[in-house]
Amino acid sequence: MSTKITKAIIPVAGWGTRRLPITKIIEKSMLPVGNRPLVDYSVQELIKAGVKDIYMVISNVEPCQVREFYRDNLALNQYLIERGKEDRLALAKTLPDDVQIHYTVQDPAGKYGTAVPIALVVEEYKIDEPVLVFMGDDFIWNPEGKSAAEALLAAVEDPEDSAILGVEIEQSQVEKYGVLSAKDGKLTGVVEKPTPEEAPSNLINVSKYIMSPKLLKEIVKYVAEHDFGPMDQEYLVTDPIDSFIKDGGVMRVAPTTGEYLDGGSVEGWLHANNVVCG
């Protein structure tokens, strides 16, 4: 029996500088893949897995396109009704009535890195239960199999345990990624960009997790106790994960056969569109 989790964190703040100039006007997580924005693939997947509260970490830039996308557009709804296009109302509704998105603003001039938005949400909403954590500019495409959320939930039965998604790739490609090292289905570490000969596996880290309350506390502590300058280093979530494991915490490895699609580069975004629309 898999764990039931009803909360998820999705960081979507940041300038998306790798995708300039288009991200000067379109938020990276809102870049279209097929007929939907990047982030919505993760949102809809999480909803299908039973998530009811989604915590989006956004930039302090107005207007926020992510917020606008998930807000009901009453003028559009009225237009569709008046023009006899009620069949399109379902397409214009981007959230079910029983799902709520909460927004946390992250200052782009403040602390930077994958651990920061998670810590912000946990502190603001006093979260003390397991949560799913998905980044907002990529997703796993697996229409014939388990979604990333389903794979993670199936891997965890003890609410004290955490989980990390491992995506299987060709051994020759591992030196581009953080590679998972595991024993008996439990994470022992993440090896950054190893050679194919030195890689402990061909499972890569794509920053999709279940995080237990203990791990969440470790992340908050890590961000609070360090003071990295903007030119020093990022607040990487893999650092508190490493501390969590060394302190006896369990992080299950949830493998998936799905394809990792990343909108962070032009090449990755074009490939994602070809896969989804192909």
C-alpha positions in Angstrom: 0.0 0.0 0.0 1.4 3.4 -1.0 1.6 6.5 1.2 -1.2 9.1 0.9 0.1 12.6 0.6 -2.1 15.6 -0.1 0.5 18.4 -0.2 3.1 19.3 -2.8 5.7 22.1 -3.3 6.6 23.4 -6.8 9.3 26.1 -7.1 8.8 28.3 -10.2 10.6 31.4 -9.2 13.7 32.7 -11.0 14.5 34.6 -14.2 15.1 31.6 -16.4 18.3 33.2 -17.7 19.2 30.1 -19.8 16.1 30.8 -21.9 16.6 34.5 -22.6 15.4 36.4 -24.5 12.0 34.7 -24.4 11.9 34.5 -20.6 12.1 38.3 -20.5 8.4 38.2 -21.1 7.3 34.6 -20.6 8.0 32.8 -17.3 10.1 29.7 -17.9 7.5 27.4 -16.2 4.9 28.8 -18.6 6.6 28.0 -21.8 4.3 25.8 -23.9 4.7 22.1 -24.4 2.0 21.2 -26.8 -1.1 23.2 -25.7 -0.2 23.4 -22.0 2.5 25.2 -20.0 5.5 23.2 -18.7 4.4 23.4 -15.1 0.9 22.1 -15.7 2.2 18.7 -16.6 3.4 18.3 -13.0 0.3 20.0 -11.5 -2.1 17.7 -13.2 0.0 14.7 -12.4 0.1 15.6 -8.7 -3.7 16.2 -8.7 -4.3 12.8 -10.2 -2.1 11.3 -7.4 -4.4 12.8 -4.7 -2.7 16.2 -4.0 -5.2 18.8 -2.8 -2.9 21.6 -1.7 -0.1 22.9 -4.0 2.4 25.4 -2.7 3.9 27.4 -5.6 7.0 29.5 -5.0 6.9 32.4 -7.3 9.0 35.6 -8.0 7.9 39.0 -6.8 7.2 40.1 -10.3 3.8 41.3 -11.4 1.7 40.2 -13.1 2.5 36.6 -12.2 1.6 34.4 -15.2 1.5 31.2 -13.2 -1.0 32.7 -10.8 -3.1 34.1 -13.7 -3.2 30.7 -15.5 -4.6 28.9 -12.4 -7.1 31.6 -11.6 -10.7 31.4 -13.0 -11.1 33.8 -15.9 -14.7 34.9 -15.5 -14.7 37.2 -18.5 -13.6 34.3 -20.7 -16.2 32.0 -19.2 -18.9 34.5 -19.9 -17.7 34.9 -23.5 -17.8 31.2 -24.1 -21.3 30.9 -22.7 -22.6 33.8 -24.7 -21.1 32.4 -27.9 -22.5 29.0 -27.4 -19.1 27.4 -26.7 -19.9 25.8 -23.3 -18.1 22.7 -24.4 -14.8 24.7 -24.0 -15.5 25.7 -20.4 -13.7 22.6 -19.2 -10.6 23.5 -21.1 -10.6 27.0 -19.5 -10.9 25.5 -16.0 -7.3 24.6 -14.9 -8.0 23.4 -11.4 -10.7 21.2 -9.8 -12.8 22.8 -7.2 -11.3 20.7 -4.4 -7.7 21.7 -5.2 -6.1 24.9 -4.0 -2.8 26.6 -4.9 -1.0 28.6 -2.3 1.6 31.1 -3.3 4.9 32.0 -1.6 7.0 34.9 -2.9 10.7 34.4 -3.2 12.9 37.5 -3.6 15.2 37.0 -6.6 17.8 39.1 -4.8 17.8 36.8 -1.8 19.2 33.3 -1.1 19.4 31.2 -4.2 19.3 27.4 -4.8 16.9 24.4 -4.8 16.8 24.2 -0.9 15.5 27.8 -0.5 12.0 27.6 -1.9 11.3 24.5 0.1 12.4 26.1 3.3 10.3 29.2 2.6 7.1 27.1 2.2 7.8 24.9 5.2 8.3 27.9 7.4 5.4 30.0 6.1 2.8 27.3 6.3 4.3 25.3 9.3 4.3 22.1 7.3 4.9 19.1 9.5 3.8 16.2 7.3 5.3 14.4 4.2 5.1 16.4 1.0 5.9 15.8 -2.7 8.4 18.2 -4.2 8.6 18.8 -8.0 10.5 21.4 -9.9 8.4 23.5 -12.2 10.3 23.5 -15.5 10.5 19.7 -16.2 8.4 16.6 -16.0 8.4 12.8 -16.6 6.5 11.7 -19.7 5.1 8.2 -19.1 1.6 8.0 -20.5 1.5 4.2 -20.6 3.0 3.7 -17.1 3.2 5.1 -13.6 3.6 8.8 -13.3 6.5 10.2 -11.3 4.2 11.0 -8.4 2.7 7.4 -8.4 6.2 5.9 -8.5 7.3 7.9 -5.5 4.2 7.2 -3.5 4.5 3.5 -4.2 8.0 3.5 -2.9 7.2 4.8 0.6 5.1 3.1 3.2 6.6 4.6 6.4 5.7 8.3 6.7 9.1 8.8 8.4 10.8 7.8 5.1 11.6 10.1 2.1 12.0 9.1 -1.5 13.8 10.3 -4.6 12.9 9.5 -8.2 15.5 7.8 -10.3 15.3 8.1 -14.1 17.1 5.4 -16.1 19.3 6.7 -18.9 22.0 5.3 -21.1 25.2 4.7 -19.2 27.1 6.8 -21.7 25.1 9.9 -20.8 25.5 9.9 -17.0 28.3 12.4 -16.8 25.8 15.2 -17.5 23.8 14.5 -14.3 23.8 13.7 -10.6 23.7 9.9 -10.4 22.1 8.0 -7.6 24.0 5.6 -5.5 21.8 3.1 -3.6 21.9 0.0 -1.5 18.9 -2.2 -0.9 16.6 0.3 -2.5 17.8 3.2 -0.3 19.8 6.2 -1.4 23.3 6.3 -0.1 24.4 9.4 -2.0 24.3 11.5 -5.3 27.5 11.5 -7.3 27.7 14.6 -9.5 28.6 14.1 -13.1 30.7 10.9 -12.9 32.3 9.3 -15.9 30.4 6.3 -17.2 33.0 4.0 -15.7 32.8 5.6 -12.2 29.0 6.0 -12.1 27.4 4.0 -9.3 24.3 3.4 -11.5 22.5 4.7 -14.5 19.7 6.3 -12.5 19.8 10.1 -12.5 18.4 12.7 -10.1 15.7 14.9 -11.6 14.7 16.7 -8.4 11.4 14.9 -7.7 11.0 13.8 -4.1 8.8 12.8 -1.2 10.2 14.7 1.8 9.4 13.6 5.3 9.0 16.1 8.2 12.5 15.2 9.5 14.0 16.0 6.1 12.0 19.2 5.8 13.4 20.4 9.1 16.9 19.5 7.9 16.4 21.7 4.9 15.1 24.7 6.9 18.0 24.3 9.3 20.5 24.2 6.4 19.2 27.4 4.8 19.0 29.2 8.1 22.4 28.3 9.4 24.4 29.1 6.2 25.2 32.5 4.8 26.5 31.9 1.3 27.1 35.0 -0.7 25.8 35.3 -4.3 29.2 34.3 -5.7 29.9 31.6 -3.2 27.6 28.6 -3.9 23.9 27.7 -4.2 21.8 26.4 -1.4 21.6 22.9 -2.9 18.9 20.6 -1.6 21.3 17.6 -2.0 23.4 19.0 0.9 20.7 18.6 3.6 19.6 15.3 1.9 23.1 14.0 2.4 23.0 15.1 6.1 19.6 13.5 6.5 20.9 10.2 5.2 24.1 10.3 7.3 21.9 10.9 10.4 20.0 7.7 9.7 17.2 9.0 7.6 15.8 6.7 4.9 15.3 7.9 1.4 13.9 5.3 -0.9 14.8 5.2 -4.6 11.8 5.1 -6.8 12.8 4.1 -10.4 10.7 5.0 -13.4 10.8 4.0 -17.0 9.4 7.4 -18.1 11.3 9.9 -20.2 12.6 13.0 -18.5 11.6 16.1 -20.4 13.3 19.4 -19.5 12.3 22.9 -20.7 15.4 24.6 -19.3 17.2 24.6 -22.6 16.0 25.3 -26.1 17.0 21.8 -27.2 15.3 20.2 -24.3 12.1 22.2 -24.8 12.0 21.4 -28.5 12.5 17.7 -27.8 9.7 17.8 -25.2 7.3 19.3 -27.7 8.3 16.6 -30.3 7.7 13.8 -27.8 4.4 15.1 -26.5 3.0 16.2 -29.9 4.7 13.5 -31.9 
